Amino acid sequence: MIIYSEGATQAQEDEANGILEVLTVAYSGHPWAVRVYDGGFFIRHLAFPANWGMNCKFKDVSHDWAVMKREIILMAGEWLERAGLARGRFDADQEIQYLEGAPDNVQPGRKLDDVKLVLPEGYHPDTPKLRDQPRPQAVQVKEF
């Protein structure tokens, strides 16, 4: 099981660990990641390949830990249902086939045949061209 918590300060890291504890008790075995930032927190299920998850603002839930805990459990359960996973303990045999509400370009299992590679004119992979002139932005010197 992979779990991850992040916060810019020790207080935010402690809050992220508290949220992660709620998630692991309610939906054990799921690979969760929690990031706490100024004003809210973001919860992500690490089995989904794209950076999609649940965002919650503290102003809506910070007045009471019971309310915040309930909101975390409801949001995570809804996300699991949208991903086609059963609420409860994680089953390693289940895979996210489609996430309801996410655009098609971030869905798992997207074929690479749909991607078109565009290379600059005259490019050949065997003879890469090295830059012999600096970019204009690098030449400019700003005076303070």
LINHURA-V171397 format. One line per field, one symbol per residue. burial: + if it has 16 or more other C-alpha atoms within 10 Angstrom, else -. Layout:
burial = ???
//
This chain:
burial = --+-+++----++-+++-++-+++-++++++++++++--+++++++-+---++-++----+------++--++-+++-++-++++-+--------+-++-------++------------------------------------
//
